[in-house]
């Protein structure tokens, strides 16, 4: 049985050398984890559709108060979703570099991979400039060019290098807020006052600019996109190691469920402990309000261990699948098989609702709590429409377009008739 590309769910040629695991397990687990990642990413991205991206740069400048349902909505997103799902999707993208490109000595598959990354960059440019400034596809495209040079490394080397660098970033992310909060109170007051140089007034003015004219939304989105792309360049040392770690875990059999049970259980327990510390301390911080730091950085420190939680979530789903709960995890697999279509569809839906000229212009009207209603509706839609579409077609519509562009010819999308 052929393997599947973890970005699109498409079949790739069996000539690619894979880890010695059962194809059925490998394909299902990758699809299931990819679906989990795509749905979770929307929960984090939603606030950047509902408000200008500058609203997330300063707690004190937020134009909405974190009280009532908005406090709960922000808490759930921050503790259980922020950075956990993008991290998983990045790891799985590293797997796709290998599944599509094969070994480094395979020139034909390497050429195919470069073509796919080129068209991914084109999709990213269109997505970022015309729909949503927070696009990650362009970033994945140029990080993929770096990752493709390391795709033939052994599993252990990928895990040690990619995992080691990721662990270093985790420790730095955890230590930084603790160190900052150990500084004199006057220092933290200056940090809070100068966060990103934005105010509630400037954020509301940006909302008005989005709504001012038909072109206003695209102009403001393009300005934000340029800022995001500049910041994304600094994330290359974070993204590429995550891709390496993901490919190492795939080659070792972790994603296919072939690691010892105790490894998965250890990660689940560590994740539960981290989330308990993060959840309790983050709620204390929310109740204290902007500019107050009652946990002295402990909440932010726990949040810095997001990749650990990512692996804990993956372990939980893999164990559920391994021990007879595939009927529960299986609902995620069709969403993952259409990951490219579902990711871009999320952006089109959200941008249309919140700021694009033909929509109801909801930007600036919803806090984090209300947004969960929109996120939930999109989740339900994608969980329903993905298996319906795949009952007729081999791949999602945008997966098909991407594949046609990559090969330079039309390819079949409909499933072959069964005699």
N, C-alpha and C positions, 0 to 999 in steps of 0.2 A: 504494500500500500504506500502511496506517495505521502510525503510530509506536507505540511501547510506552512505558508508564510505567516508569521505571527502578527504582522501588521494588517493583512488583508484577509487571511483565511483561505487564500488560493492554494491550489495544489502546485507543488514544485517537483521537478524531475527526481526520480529515485536515485540518480547517479550521485547525488550529494551524500557524503559520508556522515552518518549520524551515530549518536551514542547507541549502544546495544540495548534498546528498550523496545517494548511492544508498541507497534505503530498506533494501535487503537488507543492505548493509554496516553501516548505522547500527544496525539492530535486532540483528543478530548480535553485533557488538562490545559493545554495551551489555549484552546478556544475558550474554555471556562474561565481561566484566569484573565484573559484579555477582555472578556465581557464584564467581569467584576471591575477591572481597571477603568474601562470606558464609562460605566455608569457612575463610579465614584468620582471620576474627574469632573463630571458635570456639577456635582454638589459643591466642589471647590470653585469652579469657574463662574458659577451663577452670579456671584456678587460683582464680578467685573463686567457683566452685561448690564446689571441693574444700576450700577454707579460708575462714574469715571474711574479709571485705574488709579488715579491719585488718591481716591478715598481710602485705599488700603495701605497708604504710605504713612499715615499718622493716626494713632488712636484718638488723640485729642481733637483732631479736625473732623472726625466723622460727623456728617450732617444728621445722623440718626442716633438715638440713645439705645444702649444695650440694656433694655429693661423688658420685663414681661416675655412675650413670645420671641422677641428679637434677641434677648439674652440667651434663651434656650437654643434658638436657631444658630447663633454664632458659636455657642459652646459646642454643640454637636459637630458642626463643620470643623472647627479648630482642633478638637480633640481626636475625633475619629476619622477624619477625611484629609485634612490639610497635609500635603506632601506624600501621603501614603500611596495614593493611587497613581499619580504621575510617576512616582518611583518604580512601581510595578510595571507600568507601561513601558518605561525606559528600559528596564531589564529585558522585557519581552522583545523589544525592538532589536536589542543586541542579538537575541536568538534568531530573528528574521534575517539579519545580515548573513549568518551562516547558512540558514536553510535555503536562501535564494542564491547566495554567491558561492557556496561550496568551499573547497579548499583554495588556498591562494594560488596554487599551481594550475587551477582550472580556469584557463583564459576565457573560454566561452561563457561560463557562468559569471565570471568576474565582469565581463563586458555587459551582461544582462543586469547585474547588480548596479553598475554605474549608471545605466540607462534608467533604472527604476528610481535611483536616488536623484537623478536630474529632474525627472518628472515630479517627484515628491517635492523638490524645491519649487518648481513652478506652481504646483497646487498650494504650497505654503505661501508664496507671494500673493496669489489671488485671494486666498483665504484671509491673510493678514490685512491686506490693503482694502479689500472690498467688503469684508464681512466682520471680522473681529481681530482686534489688535493683539490679543493674547495667543495667536497661533504658535504652535510648537513644531509644526511640520518642517519648516525651513531649518530650524535648529537641529532637528533629527537628521535632515539631509546632509548637512556639512559635518555633523558629528559622525554620521554613518561612513563618510569617506575616511575618517580616521580609524573607526572601528573595523572596517574591512581589512585593514592591514594586520589586524591581530586575530582574525577569525580562525586561523589554523592552530592557535596555541592550545596546549593541553588543558583539560579542565582544571587541574590543580593550580597551574600557573595563572590562569584567568581569575580564579577565585582568590588566590593570594594577592595578586596585584590589584585587581578591581575591588575586591573586598577590603584589602588593606587601606587603600586610598579612601574608600567609602567610610570605613571605620574612623579614619583620621578626621574626615569632615564631620562625622557624627560627634566625635569627642570635642572638636572645636566649637560646634554649634551648641553643645551642652555647656561647655565651660565659659563661653563668651558672656551670656547673660548673668551667670553667677559672678564673674569677675567684675562686670559693669556695676552690678548692684552692691558690690563690696566697696565701691568708690564712695566718696562723701556725698550726702544728699544734694548738695548744690550742683554737683556734676550731673546727676540724674535729672535734676530739674532743667538744666540747660539742654540735655539730650531730648527730653520730652517737648520742650518749647521749640526746638529747632528741627523736629522730625520732618524731613523731606521739604521743609519750607512751604507747606500748604496749610490752608485754613478752610473752615466750613464754607466761607464766602467764595473762595476760589473754586471749590468743588461744585457749589451750586451754580456758579457762573459757567462752568464747563457743561453742566447739564443743560443750561439754557442754550449754549452754543450748539449742542447736539440737536436741539429741537428747533433752532432758529429758522432753518431753511432745509430744502431737500438736499443740498450739498453739505450742509453743516455737519451732519453725522459722519459723512465720509472724510471730511477734512479733519475733524477731531479724532476720528479713529486712526487716520494715517499718522497724525502727530504722535498719538500714543503708541502706535506700532513701531515707529522709529526709536522711541525711548525703550520699548521692550526689547527690540532687537539689539540695541547697544548693551543692555543689561545681560542678554542671553549669551553674548560672547564670553562673559566672565563665568558662565555656568558650564563651559566646555569641560574644564577639569573635574566637574561633578558628574556630568552626563556620561562621558565616555567610560569612566570607571564603573558606573552602574550598568552600562551595556556589557562591559567585560564580565562583571559579576553575574549578570543574567545568563550570558552564554556559558560561563563556567558551571553554573548550577544546572543548566540544561544538559551539558555534556556529561555531568556527573550523575544524572538521573534524578536529581532533586525534584524538578518540575514534573517528571513523569510518575512520581510517587514511589521511586525505587530506593530512596534513602531509608535508613533505619527508622522505625517508628519513634524511637526516643529523640531523634533529632527534631522531628516535627513537634513532638510534645514539648520539648525544651523551649522551642521558639514560641509556641503558643503560650506557655506559662510566663516567659519573659515579657511577651507582648501584653498579657493581662496585667502584670505588675506595673509595667510602664504606663499603660492607659489609666490604671487606678490612680497613680501618682499625678499624672497629667490632668485627669478629669477633676479630681478634688481640688487641686491647686489652681487650675484655670478658672473654676467657678468662684473661688475666693477672689481672684484678680478681677473678674467681671463685676462682682458685687462691690468691690472697692472703687471702681470707676477709673477713668483715664488719669494718668499721672501718678497713680498710687501703685506701690509695689509691695504688698504685704507678704508675698512669698519669697521676696528677695531673689527673684530670678529662677526659682525652682520650677515654676510652670513652664517657662520658656526653655529651660534646660531639658525637661522631660520631652517637650515638643521637638527638640533637636534630634531625638533618636528615631525619627520617622522611618528610616529604612529598616530598622528592627521590626517595627510594627508591620511594615509591608510584608516581610518574610513570615511573620506570625499569621497574618491574614491568609497568605498563600498556603501555609502549612495547615491551617484549619480547613480550608476548602479541599486541599489534597487528601487529608485524612477522612473527611466526610465522603469523598468519592471512593476512596480505598475501602471503606468499611460499610458499603451498601447504601449510602445516601445520595447516590448519583441522580436519583429522581428530583432531588432538591437543587443540587449544583448544576444539573443539566439545563435548567432554564436560562443560565448565563451563556451557554455555549453558542447559540445562534447569534446573540448580540456580539460575541467575540468574533465569530466568523465574518461579520459585517462591520468590523471595527472602524475601518476607514470611512465607510458611508455613515455610520452612526455618529462618529466624532464630528464630521462636517455637518451632518443634519442637526445635531445639537446646536451648533453655532448659528445655522440659518434660522432655526426656530427661535432661539433666544434673542438674537440680534433683531429679528423681525418684530418680536414682541416689545423690545425695550427701546430701540432707537432708529432702526432703518425707516426711510420715509413712508413706506406703505403700511407700517404697523401702528398699533395704538399708542406708541410713545410712553411706555411705562417707566423709562429710566428716571430715577430719582423719586420714585413713589413707593418702593417696597424695601423693608428692612430684611435682615437675614431670616427671621421667622417666617414671614409671608412667602419668601422665595422658595421655601421647602415645598409649598404647594405646587409651584411651577415645576420644580425639579422632579417631584413625584409623578406628575402628569406625563412628563417626557419619558421618565423611566418606564412607566406602564405602556406608553405607546411603542417604545422600542422593544420591550419584552414581548409585545404582541405581534408587531409587524415583522420582526426579524425572522421568526420561524415560518410565518406565512409566506414571505418572499422566497425563502430558501426551499420551500416545498415545491416551488416551480423553477427557480433559477439556481445555477451552480454557485453564484457569488453575488455580492451586493452590486448595485448599479455603478457606484463610483469605483469599486474594486475592478469591475469590468472595464471601465474607461481607462483606469490606470494601467491595466494589463495590456489593453490595445495600444496605448501610447508607447509602452515599454517595448513591445514586440514590433511596433510599426505596421500592424495589420489588424483586421477585425478578428476577434476570437469568439467562439461560441459562448453564450451565457445561459441558454436554456438547458435544463437537464435532459439527458438522452432518454428517449422513450424506452420503457421496459417492456419486452415482449411477453 
